[in-house]
Amino acid sequence: MRRSVLALLPLFVASCGSAPEPSAAAQIQGLAARQTRGLDDATMARTIEAASRLPRLRSLVVLRHGKTLVEHRFNNGPPLDRPVNIKSASKSVISALVGIAIERGVLKGVDQPVLSMLRNDTPANRDPRLDRLTVGNLLSMQAGLERTSGPNYGRWVSSPNWVRYALSRPFVDEPGGAMLYSTGNTHLLSAMLTRASGQSTYTLAQDWLARPLAIAIPSWPRDGQGIYFGGNDMLMSPRALAQFGELYRNGGIVNGRRILPPSWIEQSWTPRTVSPWSGGRYGYGWFIGDAAGHPVRFAWGYGGQMVYVVPDLALTVVMTSDSGGARDNGHIAALHTLLADGVVPAALTGE
């Protein structure tokens, strides 16, 4: 009897106490260990049929060894080249921009204090712990500040200055403490990128990602001070998301040109904390788990905007969804199951 999709979720998202995994660089270098290069047709046909029964799913794109093998739209989804709201998968894109900024010397590193760029936006009687807040704390959602996501999101985005509001939140944990998932953290990173470079986050995304990857990243919302929203509401097509995933799968190289440092991929894919909601491990803007016994790293946007990278099988898998509807209706677990019970077995038994 087939296990329920909800029962599979704990298997997909491994606990923080699992055995150490090979480094990201080692996984990337070891792709040739598998003999299969394609996808088993019968297994993928069953997977696509299962996907068609998910009312919120809009697209499924599967690349293996850089070759697009599956492209499907569901439920009248938009064309696969049309940009869609990727929600919090934007956080993985912002993380990539931070890694490139560090490599280029625009930012000094993950230990750089946040206030080195944003001191003028702090409250007059600021908590001294703000001085200890670092870029790395923001990336791993360990800022310790009260969250601006969840029930606090509306008040934050209604405020006149998003950066000041995020920095004025009370500390509910120490910097470097438990995971407190907060889009305000990533927006602070967008503000730091803008202040440090003298260019908008949108311009950096064009120069550092869109043009090298030959994809479109259209303009997305900004706050009242003109800072592009860091961590939500970016627009990318399913095919563009697949190329973004491929950038990570290929160790930061595109057409022989290094775009992203491999050390940044390894840092981003190193577990640093655990989500209190899903139990999933989290690095720098990426979730870290397991699918059918294979390490998987994934960007996760609200409602089911997913970019999965399975390094040892040379897989990049994109799924986009209608973000409306209830948060906890089993849709995310069903997407994980499509990967773990469908795409991965199809790769293992492929040609």
C-alpha positions as CSV (number, residue, x, y, z in Angstrom):
1,M,0.0,0.0,0.0
2,R,1.4,3.4,-1.0
3,R,2.3,5.7,1.9
4,S,0.5,9.0,2.1
5,V,2.3,12.2,0.9
6,L,2.2,13.6,4.5
7,A,4.0,10.5,5.8
8,L,6.7,11.0,3.3
9,L,7.6,14.5,4.4
10,P,9.7,13.6,7.4
11,L,11.7,11.2,5.1
12,F,12.2,14.0,2.6
13,V,13.4,16.5,5.1
14,A,16.1,14.8,7.1
15,S,16.8,15.6,10.7
16,C,19.8,17.7,11.7
17,G,21.3,14.8,13.5
18,S,21.7,12.6,10.4
19,A,25.1,11.3,9.3
20,P,27.5,13.9,7.7
21,E,27.0,14.2,3.9
22,P,29.7,14.8,1.3
23,S,30.5,18.4,0.7
24,A,28.6,20.3,-2.1
25,A,31.8,20.4,-4.2
26,A,32.3,16.6,-3.8
27,Q,28.7,16.0,-4.8
28,I,29.0,18.2,-7.8
29,Q,32.3,16.5,-8.9
30,G,30.9,13.0,-8.4
31,L,28.0,13.2,-10.8
32,A,29.5,10.7,-13.3
33,A,29.2,7.9,-10.7
34,R,25.7,7.1,-12.0
35,Q,25.4,5.1,-15.2
36,T,22.0,6.3,-16.2
37,R,21.6,9.7,-18.0
38,G,18.0,9.9,-19.0
39,L,14.6,9.2,-17.4
40,D,12.6,6.0,-17.5
41,D,9.6,6.7,-19.7
42,A,7.1,4.6,-17.9
43,T,8.0,6.0,-14.5
44,M,7.8,9.6,-15.7
45,A,4.5,8.9,-17.4
46,R,3.1,7.8,-14.0
47,T,4.7,10.8,-12.4
48,I,3.2,13.2,-14.9
49,E,-0.2,11.6,-14.5
50,A,0.1,12.0,-10.7
51,A,1.1,15.6,-11.2
52,S,-2.0,16.2,-13.3
53,R,-4.2,15.4,-10.3
54,L,-2.8,18.2,-8.2
55,P,-5.2,21.1,-8.7
56,R,-2.7,23.8,-7.7
57,L,0.3,22.6,-9.8
58,R,1.1,24.8,-12.8
59,S,4.4,23.5,-14.2
60,L,6.9,20.7,-14.0
61,V,10.4,21.0,-15.6
62,V,13.0,18.4,-15.3
63,L,16.6,18.7,-16.5
64,R,19.2,16.0,-16.2
65,H,22.9,16.5,-17.0
66,G,21.8,19.9,-18.3
67,K,19.4,18.5,-20.9
68,T,15.7,19.4,-20.6
69,L,13.8,16.1,-20.6
70,V,10.4,17.0,-19.2
71,E,8.3,20.2,-19.7
72,H,4.7,20.2,-18.7
73,R,2.0,22.7,-17.9
74,F,-1.0,21.8,-15.7
75,N,-4.4,23.3,-15.0
76,N,-4.1,26.0,-17.6
77,G,-0.8,27.2,-16.3
78,P,1.0,30.1,-18.1
79,P,3.6,29.4,-20.8
80,L,6.9,28.1,-19.4
81,D,8.7,31.2,-20.5
82,R,6.4,33.6,-18.7
83,P,7.7,35.0,-15.4
84,V,5.6,34.2,-12.4
85,N,5.8,35.2,-8.8
86,I,8.3,32.9,-7.2
87,K,7.5,34.1,-3.6
88,S,10.1,33.1,-1.1
89,A,12.2,31.2,-3.6
90,S,13.4,34.8,-4.1
91,K,15.5,34.2,-0.9
92,S,17.7,31.8,-2.8
93,V,18.3,34.3,-5.5
94,I,19.2,37.0,-3.0
95,S,21.6,34.5,-1.4
96,A,23.3,34.1,-4.8
97,L,23.6,37.8,-5.2
98,V,25.2,38.1,-1.7
99,G,27.7,35.3,-2.6
100,I,28.7,37.1,-5.8
101,A,28.9,40.4,-3.9
102,I,31.3,38.9,-1.4
103,E,33.4,37.4,-4.2
104,R,33.6,40.8,-5.9
105,G,34.4,42.7,-2.7
106,V,31.2,44.6,-2.6
107,L,30.4,43.0,0.7
108,K,33.1,41.9,3.1
109,G,31.8,38.4,4.1
110,V,29.3,36.6,6.1
111,D,30.7,38.1,9.3
112,Q,30.2,41.6,8.2
113,P,28.0,43.5,10.7
114,V,24.6,44.5,9.3
115,L,25.0,48.0,10.8
116,S,28.1,48.6,8.8
117,M,25.7,49.5,6.0
118,L,22.4,50.2,7.8
119,R,23.4,52.0,11.0
120,N,21.4,55.1,10.0
121,D,18.2,53.1,10.0
122,T,18.4,51.9,13.5
123,P,16.3,53.3,16.4
124,A,17.9,55.9,18.6
125,N,17.8,53.6,21.7
126,R,18.8,50.5,19.7
127,D,19.3,47.1,21.4
128,P,23.1,46.6,21.6
129,R,22.6,43.1,20.1
130,L,22.0,44.8,16.8
131,D,25.8,45.6,16.7
132,R,26.4,41.8,16.7
133,L,24.0,41.0,13.8
134,T,25.8,39.7,10.7
135,V,25.2,39.0,7.1
136,G,25.4,35.3,7.9
137,N,22.7,35.6,10.6
138,L,20.3,37.1,8.1
139,L,21.0,34.5,5.4
140,S,20.4,31.6,7.8
141,M,17.4,33.2,9.5
142,Q,19.2,33.4,12.8
143,A,18.9,37.1,13.4
144,G,17.1,36.7,16.7
145,L,14.7,39.6,15.8
146,E,11.0,39.2,16.0
147,R,9.8,37.9,12.7
148,T,8.3,40.1,10.0
149,S,6.7,37.0,8.3
150,G,3.5,35.1,9.3
151,P,1.1,37.2,11.4
152,N,3.5,40.1,11.4
153,Y,3.9,40.4,7.7
154,G,1.0,42.8,7.0
155,R,2.2,45.3,9.6
156,W,5.7,45.3,8.2
157,V,4.8,45.9,4.6
158,S,2.3,48.6,5.6
159,S,5.1,50.5,7.4
160,P,6.6,53.6,5.8
161,N,10.2,52.2,6.0
162,W,10.7,48.5,5.8
163,V,14.4,48.5,6.7
164,R,13.8,50.6,9.8
165,Y,10.8,48.6,10.8
166,A,12.8,45.3,10.5
167,L,15.7,46.7,12.5
168,S,13.4,48.0,15.2
169,R,11.9,44.6,16.0
170,P,12.6,43.4,19.5
171,F,15.0,40.5,20.0
172,V,13.3,37.3,20.9
173,D,16.5,35.3,20.7
174,E,20.2,36.0,20.4
175,P,21.8,36.5,17.0
176,G,22.9,33.1,15.8
177,G,20.2,31.4,17.9
178,A,17.2,29.5,16.7
179,M,15.7,29.8,13.2
180,L,13.1,32.6,13.0
181,Y,12.0,32.6,9.3
182,S,11.6,36.3,8.4
183,T,11.4,38.0,5.1
184,G,12.6,41.1,6.7
185,N,16.0,39.5,7.1
186,T,16.4,39.1,3.3
187,H,15.1,42.6,2.7
188,L,17.9,43.9,4.9
189,L,20.3,42.0,2.6
190,S,18.8,43.7,-0.4
191,A,19.3,47.1,1.3
192,M,22.9,46.2,2.1
193,L,23.6,45.2,-1.5
194,T,22.1,48.5,-2.7
195,R,24.0,50.6,-0.2
196,A,27.3,48.8,-0.7
197,S,27.2,48.7,-4.5
198,G,25.5,52.0,-5.2
199,Q,23.2,50.1,-7.5
200,S,19.8,48.6,-7.1
201,T,19.3,44.9,-6.4
202,Y,17.4,44.8,-9.7
203,T,20.5,46.1,-11.6
204,L,22.8,43.6,-9.8
205,A,20.4,40.8,-10.6
206,Q,20.6,41.7,-14.3
207,D,24.3,42.1,-14.4
208,W,25.3,39.1,-12.2
209,L,22.6,36.6,-13.0
210,A,20.1,37.4,-15.7
211,R,22.5,38.2,-18.5
212,P,25.1,35.4,-17.7
213,L,22.3,32.9,-17.5
214,A,20.5,34.3,-20.6
215,I,17.2,34.5,-18.6
216,A,14.7,37.3,-17.8
217,I,14.4,38.7,-14.3
218,P,11.8,41.5,-14.7
219,S,11.5,44.3,-12.3
220,W,9.7,43.4,-9.0
221,P,8.2,45.5,-6.2
222,R,10.2,48.0,-4.1
223,D,9.7,49.5,-0.7
224,G,9.0,53.2,-0.1
225,Q,12.7,54.0,-0.2
226,G,13.2,52.3,-3.5
227,I,14.9,49.1,-2.2
228,Y,13.8,46.1,-4.3
229,F,11.9,43.6,-2.2
230,G,14.5,41.2,-0.8
231,G,13.0,37.7,-0.3
232,N,9.6,37.8,-1.9
233,D,7.7,38.6,-5.1
234,M,10.5,38.2,-7.6
235,L,9.4,37.2,-11.0
236,M,11.0,34.3,-13.0
237,S,9.7,31.8,-15.4
238,P,9.9,28.0,-14.8
239,R,12.6,27.8,-17.5
240,A,14.5,30.6,-15.9
241,L,14.3,28.9,-12.5
242,A,15.6,25.8,-14.1
243,Q,18.7,27.7,-15.3
244,F,19.2,29.2,-11.8
245,G,19.1,25.7,-10.3
246,E,21.6,24.5,-13.0
247,L,23.9,27.3,-11.9
248,Y,24.2,25.7,-8.5
249,R,24.3,22.1,-9.9
250,N,27.2,23.0,-12.1
251,G,29.2,24.5,-9.3
252,G,28.6,28.1,-10.3
253,I,29.8,27.8,-13.9
254,V,27.8,28.8,-17.0
255,N,29.2,28.1,-20.5
256,G,32.7,27.8,-19.1
257,R,32.5,31.0,-17.2
258,R,32.4,31.1,-13.4
259,I,29.5,33.1,-12.1
260,L,29.1,31.9,-8.6
261,P,32.0,30.8,-6.3
262,P,31.8,27.0,-5.6
263,S,32.7,27.8,-2.0
264,W,29.5,29.9,-1.8
265,I,27.4,26.9,-3.0
266,E,29.0,24.7,-0.3
267,Q,28.3,27.4,2.4
268,S,24.7,27.8,1.2
269,W,24.2,24.0,1.3
270,T,25.7,23.5,4.7
271,P,23.0,23.0,7.4
272,R,23.0,25.8,9.9
273,T,19.6,25.6,11.6
274,V,16.3,23.8,11.6
275,S,12.9,25.1,10.8
276,P,10.4,24.8,13.7
277,W,7.6,24.4,11.2
278,S,8.8,21.8,8.7
279,G,11.7,20.3,10.6
280,G,13.8,21.0,7.5
281,R,17.4,22.0,7.7
282,Y,18.4,25.4,6.3
283,G,21.6,26.9,5.1
284,Y,22.0,30.3,3.4
285,G,18.7,30.7,1.6
286,W,18.4,27.0,0.7
287,F,16.6,24.1,2.4
288,I,18.6,20.9,2.7
289,G,17.0,17.4,2.8
290,D,16.8,14.0,1.2
291,A,14.6,12.5,-1.5
292,A,14.5,8.7,-1.7
293,G,18.0,8.4,-0.1
294,H,19.5,11.1,-2.3
295,P,20.7,14.5,-1.0
296,V,18.5,17.3,-2.3
297,R,18.8,21.1,-1.9
298,F,15.8,23.2,-2.7
299,A,14.5,26.8,-2.9
300,W,11.0,27.0,-1.5
301,G,8.4,29.7,-2.3
302,Y,5.0,30.0,-0.7
303,G,2.3,27.8,-2.2
304,G,4.7,25.5,-4.1
305,Q,7.3,27.5,-6.1
306,M,10.1,24.9,-5.9
307,V,13.6,24.5,-7.4
308,Y,15.1,21.1,-6.5
309,V,18.7,20.2,-7.1
310,V,19.7,16.5,-6.7
311,P,23.5,16.7,-7.3
312,D,24.4,13.0,-7.3
313,L,21.7,12.3,-10.0
314,A,22.5,15.5,-12.0
315,L,18.9,16.6,-11.7
316,T,17.3,20.0,-11.6
317,V,13.6,20.0,-11.1
318,V,11.3,23.0,-11.1
319,M,7.6,23.0,-10.0
320,T,5.5,26.1,-9.9
321,S,2.0,26.4,-8.4
322,D,-1.0,28.6,-7.8
323,S,-0.1,30.3,-4.5
324,G,-3.7,30.8,-3.5
325,G,-5.6,28.6,-1.1
326,A,-4.8,27.2,2.3
327,R,-1.2,27.0,3.5
328,D,-1.4,23.5,5.0
329,N,-3.4,21.4,2.6
330,G,-0.7,18.8,1.8
331,H,0.3,20.4,-1.5
332,I,4.0,20.9,-0.6
333,A,4.2,17.3,0.6
334,A,2.7,16.2,-2.7
335,L,5.4,18.1,-4.6
336,H,8.1,16.4,-2.5
337,T,6.5,13.1,-3.3
338,L,6.6,13.8,-7.0
339,L,10.3,14.2,-6.7
340,A,11.0,11.3,-4.3
341,D,8.6,8.7,-5.7
342,G,8.6,9.8,-9.3
343,V,11.5,11.8,-10.7
344,V,14.3,10.2,-8.6
345,P,13.2,6.6,-9.4
346,A,12.9,7.6,-13.1
347,A,16.5,8.8,-13.0
348,L,17.7,5.7,-11.3
349,T,16.2,3.4,-14.0
350,G,16.6,5.7,-16.9
351,E,18.6,5.0,-20.0
